[in-house]
Amino acid sequence: MKKSFLFISCDEAKHICDKAQYGEASTWERAKLGLRLFYCRISKNYSTKNTKLSEVIQKSEVKCLKSQERNQLQKQLDDALAKQQQK
């Protein structure tokens, strides 16, 4: 099958969509993606869900443990496991 320079597959559209989310897609790739999104419902749904997911992740206020807190929890876990093994 001859590959078209303008029309892309769903898999390629998904890949370009992911690249576009992080600003890594070229202008030509974004143009081909726009054309694909115009006529493909599956790619359009993927793009919409991908955008929503990125927005939710950016809005989330996830707070991670500091290394000192993580080490303290690890020590407590190790102590509890050692006590269980001694019994």
N, C-alpha and C positions, 0 to 999 in steps of 0.2 A: 504494500500500500504506500502510495506517495505521500510524504509528509508536506502539509501545507505551511507556508510561511506566515499565514495570517490566522488560521484556525488552530486552536490547541485542544488537547484532550482534557478531560476532567481532572486527571491526576496532575497534569502540568499546571492547570488552573489553580488547583489547591496549593501547589508548591509556590507559585507566583503570589497567590493571596497571602501566604505566610510571610514571604519576603517583603511584600508591600506593607504588612503590618509593622515591620521594623525599619521601614525606609530603605530597604536594600534592593528593591526592584527598579529596573531601568524604566525609562519613559516608554520604550517600545514594549516591554513586558506588561506594563500597566495598561497600555492601549489594547494589547491582545486580550488581557484579562477583562477589560471593559466590554469588549466585543463578546467574549464568552458569557459574561454575566448577563448580557442583553437577551440571549436566547436559551440559556441553560438554567433551568430551575434548580437543579441539584447544586451546581456551582454557586448560584446566588444564595441559596440557603446556607451553604458552608461559609461563604464570605460573611453573611449576616451574623451567624453564630460565632464566628471567629472574632468579629469586631466587638460583639457583646461581651465575650469572654475576656478580651483584652481590657475593655473598659472596667469590668468588675474587678479584675486583678489590680489595675491601677488605683481604683478607689478604695480597695481594702486596706485596712490599717493593721496589718499583721505585725506583731511584735515578737521578735526572736529572743531567745535567751542569750545572755552575755556568756562569754567563755567561762567566767568564774562561776556563774550560776549552773552552767552545764556540768562543770567539773564537780561541783558540790553534789548535784543530783546523782552523778555517776558514782561518787564515793559512797553515798547513802545506799545505792543499789548494790554495790559490791559488798558493803557491810552486811546488808540484809541477806544476800546470797550466801555469804560466808557463815552466818548464823544458822541458816537452814541446812547447810551441808554438815555442820558440826552435830546436829541433832541426830 
